Amino acid sequence: MTALAALLKNEAALVVRFRDTLLREQEILRSGTSEELADINTEKLALAESLNGAGAERARALSAGNDNVIDMQVWFSAHPREAESIKLWDGLLKVAREAREINEVNGNLINALHQKASDALSILTRSEAEQSLYSRDGQSAPSTGSRIIDSA
């Protein structure tokens, strides 16, 4: 195993862990419970830092010291004997795409849950109901909380 293959194997394992963490987050979001979200978020942040470090380490290993961003396809074209690394890289990219899609779904779930919570809070505080009552002159009237009694 080449040095690059070892780096990519480590980075790929981190991406798999990150994807799996996102899947656990999705299960929690779908269940409607929030107790474990803080722990999941802490784990995601730690994995993101590890992934950033692994990517930087890979870039340092492949560059001549003057470039932090390496086009892997160009590098692999110049180093065709790195077949194992090419396979690892392709697998890493596949799992990273899966993680991105899962993260997008999780974001949509969070937005939907936030909207539901906002709607419920609005109903409970009656802010919409207060705005929907009008006085005889057509102006918004505050709710008194009592029955409306008309004098005939």
N, C-alpha and C positions, 0 to 999 in steps of 0.2 A: 504494500500500500504506500503510495507516494504521500509526501507531506500535505499536498493539496487535498488528496482524497481523505486524509485523516481530518483536516479542517472542515471539509464539506460534510463528512459523516457526523461530526459534532454539531455543526450548524443545522443539518437536516433533523437531527434528534431534537434540537431545541424548537424547530418549526413544528414538528409533530406534537410536542408537549404543548406548544402555544395553541395549536388547532384543537387539541383535546380539551384544553382549559376553556376555550371558546364554546365548545360543545356542551361542557358542564354548565357554563354560564347560561346557555340557551335553555337547557333543561330547567334551571332555576327560574328563569324569566317566564317560561311557559307554565310552570307550576304556580306562579303568583306569589311565591314566598320571597322574602328579601333578606333573610337572616344570613345567608351564606355569601351574598354579593360582595360584602366588604373583603372577605378572604379571597374570593375569586379575583377581585380587582387588584389586590396586593400581589397575588401570584402573576397576574397578567403584566403588571408593571415590572416585576422582577425579570420575567421572561423577555419582555421587550428590551430591557437593558442588556440582558445576556445576548440576545440576538444582535443588537447593535454592536456589541463588543466582538462577537464572532464575525460579523460582516467586516468590521474594521480590521480584524486580524487577518482575514482572508485577503482583503485589499492590500494590506502591508506586505503579505507574503508574495503577492503576484506583481506588485509594482516595483519600480526601481527607486522607490522612496520619494518620488515627487508627485505621486498621484494617489488620491484616496478613493477614486471611483474607477473601477475596472469593468470594461465591457467583456463579460465572460465569453460570449460567443466569439468575439475577435481573439481573445486569449486562447480559447480552445482550437480555433483555426490554426493558430501559430504553434500549437502543441498537440498534434494529433495522437500522440502516444498516451495521452491522459484519458483513455477510454473509461476507466473506472470512475474518474472524476466527472466525466461528461454524464455518465449514468446517474451519479449521485446528484449532480446539479439539476438535471431534468426532473428527478424525483422531488428535490427540494422545491423547485418552482411549482410543481403540481400541487404539493401540499400547501404551499404559500397561497396559491390561488384559492384553494378550498377554504383556508383560514380567512382570507379577505371576504369571500362570499358569506361565510358564517358570521363574521363580524358585522357585515351589512345587515343581515337578517336580525342580529341581536340589537343593532341600533334601531331598526324599525319596531321591534318588540318593545324596546324601552320607550320610544315615542308613543306607541299605542297605549302602554301602561300609564305613561304620564298624562296623556289626554283623558283616559278613564278616571284617573285620580282627580284631575282638574275639574272634570264634569261633575263628579260626585261631590267635591268640595263646594262647587258652585251651587248645586242643588241643596246641599245641607245648610249653606249660609244664606240661601234664598236671595242671592244678589240678582238673579234674573227675574224672579217673581216680583221683587220690589220695583223693578224698572218697567214691568208690564201693566201696572195699574195706573189709570189716568183719572184726573178730576174732571168735573163738568166742563171746565174751560179747555180741556185737551192737554193739560200739562201733566207731567209725571207726578204721581202722588205716592208718598211713602205708605207702605203697608202697615196697618195698625195691628194686624194679627187677630183681629176680631171679625165677626160676620159683617157683611155689608147689609145695612138696613136702609131701604129706601123709604122716604116719606112720600106718600101718594097724594 
